[in-house]
Amino acid sequence: MEESSSSFFPEPNAAEAAAPHVEVDGGQEDEHDPESNSLQQPLLKRSPTLTASHYAMVGAKVSHIESLDYEINENDLFKHDWRSRSSNEVLQYIFLKWTLAFLVGLLTGVTASLINLAIENIAGFKMLYLARLVKDQRRFCSSGSCRYITGFAYLAGVNLALTTVAATLCVMFAPTAAGPGIPEIKAYLNGVDTPNMFGASTLIVKIIGSIGSVSAGLDLGKEGPLVHIGSCFASLLGQGGSKKYRLDWKWLRYFKNDRDRRDLITCGASSGVCAAFRSPVGGVLFALEEVATWWRSALLWRTFFSTAVVVVVLRGFIEYCNSGRCGLFGRGGLILFDVSEVAVSYHINDLLPVAVVGVIGGLLGSLYNYVLHKVLRLYSLINERGRVAKLLLSLGVSIFTSICLYCLPFLVPCTPCDPSLGAVCPTPEGSGNFKQFNCPNGYYNDLASLLHATNDDAVRNVFSTSTPNEFRAISLLIFFALYCVLGLVTFGIAVPSGLFLPIILMGSAYGRLLALALKSYVHIDQGLYAVLGAAALMSGSMRMTVSLCVIFLELTNNLLLLPITMFVLLIAKTVGDSFNPSIYEIILELKGLPFLEAKTEPWMRNLTVGELAAAKPSVVNLRGVEKVSRVVEVLKQTSHNGFPVVDQGGPSPMGTPANTTEIHGLVLRAHLVAVLRKKWFLKERRRTADWEVREKFTSVDLAEKGHKVGQVLITEEEMNMYIDLHPFTNTTPYTVVESMSVAKAVVLFRQVGLRHLLIIPKYQGAGISPVVGILTRQDLIAHNILNAFPHLANKKGEKGRNSHS
């Protein structure tokens, strides 16, 4: 592992300081000092270069990133392959897409069931033994205080051991497994390649690390990691396995492209959400609303099929485990937090308290995003010190969590059991609402019932209905404050972690607390207010609405909650949006991942793509038949990933002037390296026939990535030969006129899924270059443009001040 990968989130340009500045998709290294420009200069007197960092945080590792080729590369080899496909091959392709969608759902469902089984048993038996240890003082201690000290030592020791396993695996073997993985998946589906994010080692560490970190009682969930796990299965299935151990099956050649892998990973992400919440429809909508950039009806069917497979597998596991053959797993049924037994009735008077829940959710969600942003920046400074610092930070958070979970229940008084409830009180040992802990017989500690339980059991306890007097206000307040603190300090350490469950815990606590404070004015059960509070806080932080609404309906199994849940979600999202972006957008920006948003900035309409091209180094063109030495020189001296192929002085088509310049298309760096590796050279400058290239190459050969020009050995004699680039050139690249606004270019780039966008001149003629420049993803990121055009930043600030005055 690289020692430079020590920070979880780099400061702005921190990755640039740690590594050489490289332009990946069309640009060269160049120094840039935006402070050297006076803000009084006219707009066109700008910073001379449009530059950007091409390093970003992937998981907890600084990685070199590139863009993905979602655009169909229509070169001669692709066209021949497409025309020559038989009907049987087309059927094979369709059958394999559905088969892989089935396997993604099957593997995600089985893995999620095993993870749940392991977590419920490890964490459950840990808590069972803790209760026995504290209760049975005659066996372990002669004094009363001794049993509590022994209990704390046991709890802290087990939690520390489990955290050590999870953190060590992430720090030493797979840094990309740290965190939830959802921001990186969003970036990948947006067109950003995230190296090692979906590898076999990442998958294994994610599974084991999730079990260890959640079982250790840390304030994190397995939901985000399950989304990542499903995406890992999808990626590995699509490419036939890991890079080292790969199945070389000829049918898989259909999936050796970024487009089909993107669709599979979308199926994996929706399957992961379904496995986490047992919510098949919610999983599909989550992929549509939150992670996917491109969507179509055919993909909707496949993602729904994958989630259907997941829920069938989960149901099968739960039915099998209901008889007690799986320890503590399976007793909760398919519905995680079932509140269907309570009758939901509300009146017009209830809308005001429900609206208050939504407003508070939006305020708390935006505040949580703001503070978490600051905490992650602080953690980046700590993690920059290396692996040991990462590990010590994780262990320190584990010890702090154990102290809080064990000691805080001593602050609240014991509550006498209510015989009218008809439940066993205090709860003997297992999960339940009436943990005895430090209380005498006939009493229970309501805060211990929440803190000395697994995260899922804690949510069930807070969501419990028809229990208006079960929890004290002080206990709910301590629970809420504790999980606010733990949610902030836990996310960002080097373990697999999810944000869903911590936010649900915080939101459910404040929802129930609000219902308790307004109990004389509300007609809705306190447990349902806890559900609404959880939904509001998630919407206030993550800014999801439709998918979140369906997920909560499937979580709680109560359709009557639909109207007020929609009401709360809309209010919370509206309030949150008025303060800051969603938590995932904040993390994407912190990680430095070049994510193209659907909404463009207003000032982008005042800038043309031609002005952007003028702020970049000159474009590098290649001829249709180029000398080997020229190709090698261009590949070694530039870091561009695409090169326009321009023919000059060749035979002109009928009706065009002589010596017409032809833009034949765009050739990729990976394809040039593939030609050099196979040494497909010509002794004389000539254009080859169609059959010649097909003897040496197939479209599958051009799909291979990762090879470098420095790995190819070329003799002096070969340097003087030629390469015909016409068969490898994408003859239909997307082009725009230099007068197009940047706002329109961003929309085109994002919606079509481009990697390169060619800019052609508005006026054609002798002496005018046929290609003005090439725009890439990094060139269209707002903060990169503002660095090159500081006057736009100044005008943006003036506009914001005027709107607030």
N, C-alpha and C positions, 0 to 999 in steps of 0.2 A: 504493500500500500504506500502511496505517496504521502510524504510528510506535509506537503503543501495542501493537502486536503483536510486540514484540521479544523477549519471553521465551518460551522453549520450555515451561517448566513454572512457573506462578506459585506463589509462597508462598501459604499459606492466606489467603484474602480479599485477595490481591494484585490480582486483577482487579477487586474491588469498589472498591479505592482508586483504580484507574486509570479507572474509568468510573462513571456514576451507577448507583445501586442500582435495579434494575427487577424487579418481580415479573411473571413471564410468564403463568403459568397459574392465576391465582387468588390474588391477594394484592397488597398495595400497599406502597409504600415506607414504611418505619417504622424509627426508630432502636431499637437493641436493645443493652442492656448486661447480659450474663449475670452480670457480677460484682456487680451491685447487689442480687442476691438472696442472702440468708443460707442456708447449707446446712441450718440447723436449722428452716427454715420447713416447714410441711406441703406435701405434693405439689401440692395445688391452688393454692397461692400461688406462681405461676410467673411467668416472664418474660412480659410482656403480649403479645408478638407472636411468631409463628412465621414467620421470614424466611429468605431464602436468596439467594445470588448467582446470577444468571442469565447469567453470563459464564463461559466456559470456554475452554481451549486446544483449538483444532482444528488439527491439524498443529503449526505454530509460530506460530499467529495467535490473538490473543484475539478471540473471536466471541460475539455474542449468540445464545443458544440457546433453542429452544422444543421443545415436545413434538410428536409426530406423531399423526395421527388414524388409528390402526389400527382403531378401533372403527367399525362400520358406522353411518353417520349416517342413521337411518330417518326422514327427513322426507318430506313429501308428494311432492316432486319425485323422490326416490329410489324411492319405492314405485311411482309411475307408470311410471318408466323400467324398473323391474324387471318389472312386470306386462306392459308393452307389448313386451318383447323377443320377437322371433320365434325360431323354431328355427334359422333361418339365422344370426341374430346370435349366438345361443349357440354355434353351431359355429364362427363366425368368432372368437369370443373364445377358445375352446379351441385352435383352430388357431394363433392368434397367440401364445398362451402358449408353445406348443411351438416355434414358429418363433423367437421371441425367445430361448428357452433354447438353441436350436441356434446362433443368431448369437453369443450370449455365449460359448459354447464355442469357436466358430470364430475369432472375433476374439482371444480370450484366447490360444488356441493359436498363432495366427500371430504375434501380438505377442511372446509368450514365446520363440518360435523365433528371431525377429529379434533380440531382446535377448540371448539366449544366443550367437547367431552373432557379434554385435558384441562382446560381452564376451570371448568366447574368442579372437577374432582380435586385438582391441586389447591385452588383457593378455598373450596368448600371444606375439605378435610383439614386444611390449615386453620380455619376458623373454628371448626368442631373441636380440634385438639386444644386450641387456645381456651375455649369455653370450659372444657374439662380441666385444664391446667389451673385456671383461676378458681373454679368452683371447688375442686377437691383439694383443700389445703392440708388435710390430714396426711395425704399420701406424699406430698412434695415438700411442705414447709411446716414448721412448728409455730410460726407467727403469721398474723394476718397480712402484714406488709410484704412479707417474703414472697407470697404467691403472686402478688401483682408485679414485683420486680422480675420474678421468674417468667411470668407471662409476657412482659415487655421484651425481655431478652430473647425469648423464643420467637415472638412476632417479628422483631427487628432483624434477628439473625436469618430467618427464613426469607423475608423480603429482600434482604441484602444479597443473599445467595442467588435468588432468582434474577434480581436486577443485574448482578455481576455476569451471569450467563448471557443475558440478552445484550448488555452493553459491550461485553468483550467480543461477541460474535460480530456486532455491527462495526466496532472500531477496527478490529483486526482483519476481518475477512470480507465484509460487504458493507462499506460505508453508504452505498446507495440504498440499503435496506432501512436506514434510519428515517424517522418521520412517517407521515401518512402515505406519501407517494402520489396523492391525488394532484397536487400542483404539477408534478412532472408528467403525469398522464394527460392533464389538460394541455400542457405545452406540446407533448408528442402529437396529440390529435389535432393540434393547431398547426403542426408542420415543423416542429423543432425536434431534431434527433437528440435523445438523452442517453448518452453512452452507458452501457452496463446496467441500465435501469431494469431490464427485463431478463437478465441472465439467470442461469440455473443456481449459481451461488447466492444471488440476491433472493431468489424464491425460497431456498432452504433456510437462509438466515431470517427471512421475514416470518416464516412459519414458526420456527423455534423461538425467535425473539418476541413475537407477539404473545406466545404462550407464557414466556417468562415474565415479560413486563406487565401484562394484565394480571397474572396470578400473583405478582408481587404487591398488588394493591395500589400501584401508581395510578394517578388520576388521568387515565387515558383509556381509549377503547380499541377494540379490534376491528371496527368498521372500516376505517381508512386502510389499514393493512390488508383487509380482505379484498378491497377494490384493487389494490396493487397486486395481490396474489392472483386474482382472476386475470388480470392483464398479463402477468408473467406467463401463466399457463397458455393464454392465447398466443402470445408472441413465440413461445417455444414450440407450440404445435404447428404454427404457420411456417416456421423455418426448419422443422424436422428435428429439433433438439437444440442443445447448446452448441457453441462454436467448436468445442473440442470433440464432443460426441454427438454426431448428427446423422439422422437417417437420410440416406441418399435414395429417396424414392422418387421415381420419375413423375408421379402425379403431383408431387409437391412443387414441381417447377412452376406451376400456375401461380403459386403464392410467393414467388421470389420477386416481389415488388412491394413498394411502400403502401400502395393503395389498398391492396387486399389485407396486408398486415394491420393497417389502420382500422379496417372494419372488424377484424377479429379482436383487436384490443378493445374496441368499443363494446363488443359482446362480453369480453372479460370484465370490463368495468361495471356493466349493468349486472352481471352475474354476481360480482362481489358485493354490491349493495343489496341485492336480493338475499344473498347468504347471510349478510350481517343483520338485516332487519326482518328476514322471512317475508319479503315484500316484492313479489314478482313485477307487478305493474309499477310500483315505486322505483324499482331498479331501472326499468326501461326509461321512465320519465327523468330520472336522475342523469342518465347518460345523455338524454336529449337536451335537458335544460342546463346542466352544469359542466360536463366534460367534453362533449362532442362539438366540433366546429362545423363539420359537414354532416348532413343527414338526408336520408331519402327513404321512401316507403319500403324498399327491399331490405334495407338495414333494420328498419323497425320490426319486420317479421322475424329476422334472425335473432335480434336481441331478445325479443319476446319468447322465442323458442328456447334460447339458452336459459332465461330466468325460469321458464316453466320446468325445465329439467332440474334446475337447482332446487326448486321448492318441492318437487317430487322426491328427490334424494333426501332432503331434510325431513320431510314427513315420514319417509321410510325409516330413517335413523331414530326419530323420536318414537315412532310406534314400537320399534324393536327395543328401545331403552325404557319404555314405560313400565316394564315388568321388574325393573331394578337391576338389570344385567349390566348397566353402564355406570354404576355408582350413583352419583348425584346428578347426572346429566339426563335430560329428557322428561323431567317431571313437570316442567312448565308448559308443555304442550307446544303446538306450532305458533300460537300467538304469544309474543314475548310479554307484552304488558296489557293483558286482557282486562278491559273495564266495561264489558258488554252487559254485565249483570245489573248495572245501575240504570235506572230510568232517567233519561235526559229530558228535562222540561225547562224552558226558559221563556222569559217575557221581555217586553220592550225595555223594562227597567234594568234588565241585565246587560244591555248593550254598553252602558257607560262603564261599569266595572271591567267588562271584557275589553273595551277600547283602552282602558288604563293599562291592562295587562299587555296589550300590543305596543303602546307607547313606551312603557318601561322596558319591554323587550328590545325595541329598537334602540333606545338610549343605552341600555346596558350592553347590547351587542356591539354598537359602534365604540363604546368605551373599552370593551374587552379587546377589540381589534387594535385600538390605539395603544393600549398598554402592552399588549403582546408584541406589537411591533418594536417597542422600546426594549422589552426583555430579550427578544431575539437578537437585537443589535448588541446588547450586553453579552449575551452568550457567545456571539461571534468572537469577541475579544478574548474571552476565556478559552474557547476552543482552538484559537490560533496558536496556542502554546503546545499543541500536539496531542497525541493519543492519550497520554497519561492524564492530561487535563480533562479530556472528554470523559474518560472513565471515572475520574474522581468527581466530576460534576454530577454524573448519573448516580453514583453511590451516595453523594451528599443529599441529593433530592430524595433518594429512597429512605435514608435515615430520618430526614425531616418529615417525610410522609408518615413513617411508622410512629414517630413521636406524637404527631397530631392525632392520628387515628386512635392510638391507644390511650392517650392522656386526656383528651378533651371530654370524653364522657364523664370524667370525675367532676366536671364543673356543673353539671345539672343534677337536680334532686331526683330521687327515685319516684316513680309514679305507681300508685296502687292499682292492681288489676281490677278491671270492671267485670264482674260476673255476668252482666247482661250481654256482653259481646258474644258469648258462646264459644270462644276460642280458648285454646290451652294457654294459660298465662301463669308464670313466664314460659316462653317457648323453651322446650326441653334442651335442645342443642342445635338443631338445624336452622334453616332459614326461617324467618318469621318476623313479626312486628314487635315481639315482646322479649327482647334479650335481657336476661337477668344481670349479667356481668357483676357489678359490685353491690347489687341490691339484695336485701333479705328476701326470703320466701314470701310470695304474694305480691311482690313489687317487680317492676321492670324499669330499665333505663332506655328511654326512647331514643336518645342520641346514639347509644351503643347499638341499637337496632338498625340504625342507618350506617354507622361507620364500621361496625364489625360484621360486614357482609360483603359479598361480591358486588361489583358495580351494578350488574343486572338486578340482583336482589334488592339493592338500595333503591333503584328506580321503582321496582314493584312496590316496595314499602311506601314510598312517597305517593305513588299513583293510587294506592289502596283507597277504595271508596267505602262510604257508609261508616267512616271512622272519624267523626268530627273532633273527638277529644283525645285522640291517640297520641298526637305529638304536641308538645309545648311550643309556644312561640319562640322562647329562648333557644330551644334545641334546633328549630328550623333556621333561626338566624345564625347560629354558630355553624350549622351545616352549610348554609349558603356562603357565608364568609370564608369558611375553610376551603370549599371547592373553587371559589373564585381565585384564591391565592394559589392552591395546588394546580389549577388549570393553567395559570400563567407560568409557574416555575417548572412544570413538568414537560410541557410541550417545548421541544427544541433540544432535549438531551438526546444522546446517541442510542436510542432504542426505537423499535417500531412503535408508532403511536397514532391514534386517531383522535379527531376533535369532536366527533358526534356525541359520544357518551358523556364526556366532561360538560359539554354545553347543556345536554339534557338534564344532568344532575343539578347544575346551577339553576336552570330555568324552572325545573319542577319545584325546587325549594322556594324560589321567590313567588311562584304562582300559588303554592299552598299557603305561604306566609301571608300573601295579600288576601286570600280567601278567609284566612283566620282573622285578619284584622277587620274585614268587612262582613263578618258572618251574619250580622243582623240586617244587612242590606242585600245579600245575594241569595239566590234560590238554587244555584248550581252546586253540586257536590264539590267538596274541597279537593278530592282526588282528580276531578275533571279540570279544576283550575290549575292543578299541577301539570296536567297534560297541556293545557293552553299556554302556561308559562314556558314549558320546554319548547313548544313549537315557536312561540314568539321570539325567544332568545336565539334559537337556531336561525330563524329568518332574519333577525337583526344583525347576526354575525356573518352568516353565509349568503344571505340575500336570495335564497331559493323560495319559491312559492308553490307552484303546481306539484312538483315532485315531492316536496316536503309535506304538503297536504295529504297526498295519497299514502306516503310512507307512514304518517301518523294514524291514518285511518286503518291501515293494515296492521300497524303495531298494536292498536287498542281495540280493534274489532268492534267499533261503535260508529255506525254510519250517521247517527243522529248528531254527532259532533261536527259534521261537515260544515254547516253554515257558519258557526261561530269560529271554527278553525280557519276557514278562508278569511273571515273578517279580521282575525288577529294577525294572520300572516301578512296580509296586504298592509295593515297599519305599521307593523314592525319593519317591513322592508322599506316602506316609504320614509319612515323616520330615520332608519339607518343610512339610507342612501344620501340623505341630506348632510351627513357628517363625513363619511369616508367610504372607500371601496370595500368590497367583501374581503373576508379573511384570506381567501385563496388568491385574490388579485394582489393583496399586500405581500403574500409569501412569494408569488411569482416575481414581483418587482424586486424583493429582497434577494432572491436567488439569482437575479440577473438573467432570467429566461426571457428571450424576446417574443413575448406573446402579443399577437395582433388582436386588439379588441374589435368588437363589432361596431362600436360607435367611434367615429373619428372626431378629432378636435376641430372646433370651428375655425381656428386660424389656418388649418390645412388648405382651406379653399383659397387662401390668398397666396399660395405658393404653387409653382408649377414643377412638374417632374424634370423639365429642362434645367431649372435652377438647381435642383438636387444633383443632377448629373454634372453640372458645372462645378459643384463643390467636391467632386470625387476625382481621383486620378483618371487619366485617359483610359478608355476601354482598349483592351488588347484583342485585335482581330487575327484570325488565321485564314489562310487561303484554302480553297477546296482540296487542292493537292499540295501538301506542304512538306518541306524538307524535315527529316527526322531530327536533325540538330536544332532546328527552330522550335519544334514541338518540345523537345527536352529542355531547351533554354527557357521557354515560356513557363513550363511546369515547375522548374526549379526556382525561377526568379520571381514568380508571382504566387499568390495563394488563392487566386480566383478558382471557382468551381465550374464556371461556364464561360465559353468563348464563342463570340459570333464567327461564323464561317462566311467569308465574303469572297465572291469570285469577280475578278476584274479582267476586262479585255477578252473574254471568251466569246464563243458564238452567241449571237443575239437572237432571240425569238422573232418570229415574223411580226412586222409592224412596229418594232422598237428600234431606236437608233443604234448605230454600231458602237462597240466598246461600252455597252451598258453594264453598270455595276449591279450584281445580283446578291441579295442577302439570302444565302442558301439556308441558313438556320442557325442553330446553336448546338455546340458539342460540349459534353460534360467532361470534366477532368477524369472521372473514374473510367469513362470509355476510352480516353486517350491512353491512360495507363494500361488498360486491358490490351489495346493494340500494341503498345510497346512490349508488354510481357510476352505476347504471342509472336512478336517480331514479324508482323504482317507488313513487310516493306517492299517497295518497288524500286527497280534499278533505274527506271526512267520516269520522268514526270508525265503521267497519263491518268486518265480516268478509267476505273476498272468496270468490268461488266457485272451484272447482278449476281451471276452464278459464282464468281470468284470469291466474294466475301462470304457467301453461304457455305463454301467448302471449309472455311476456317472458324467461323463464328456462328453462334445462335443467339437469340435474344436472352437466353438464360445466362450465357457467358457475360453479357454486359450488365447483368443484375448484381454481380459480385462487387462488394465494397471492401474498403479497408486497406487496399494495396497502395504503396507509395512509390513515387518515381525513383526515389533513391535506392529501392530494392532491385531495380532492373539494371542489368549490366549490358551495355551497348558498346560495340567496338567502333573504331574510327571509320572502318569501311561502311558500317551500318549508318553512321551519322550522316554520310553523304547520300543516303538513299531517300526515298520519298514515301509518304503515306497518303492514300486517298481517303479523305475525311468524309466524303459525301455519304457513304452507306451508314455512317454512325451519327450523322447530324439530324437533330430534330428539325424537320423541315416546316413545322407549323408552330413556332414559338409565339407566345402572346406578345404583341407589340402595341405601343401607345405613342401618340404624337407628343412632341415635347411641350406642347401648350396645355396638356391635360393637367388639371389640378391634382395635388397630392391626395386630397380627400377621395376623389374618384379612383385613383390608383390603389389606395389602401383597400377600398371596398372590392375592387376587382381582384387584387392579389389574394385577399382572404377568402373570398367566396369561391374562387376557382381552385385555390390550393396551389399557388405557384411557388416556384423557387427562384426564378429569374424573370424579369420583365424588361424587354428590350424597348429602348426609346429611340424613335426614328425622327429625323428632322422634319420641320413643318414645310420647309422649302427644299426641293431636290434640284441638283444641278452639278456641273463639273466643279471639282474641288471641294465639294461638301461631303463629309463623311456620311456613309449610309446609315451608320449607327451612332447616335449621340452618346449613349451610355447604357448601362444595365443597372436596374434597381433590384435589390434583394431585400429580404425581410428586415435586416438590421437598418437599412437605409430608411425604412418607413416607420420605425419606432419613434414615438414622439420626442422622448428626451434626447435621442441622438440628433434629431433634426434641430432641436432647440440649441444644442451645443454648437452646431455649425451656423445657426441663424439666431444669434442672441437677441436681435431686435424683436423677433417674434415672441420671445419670452417676456420682454419688457412690455410689449403691447398686451400680452395676455394678462400680465399683472395689473396694468392700468385698467383693463376691462373689468377684472375682478374687483378692484377697489371702487370703480364707479358703480358697479352693481350693488355693492354693499353700503354705499354712501346714502 
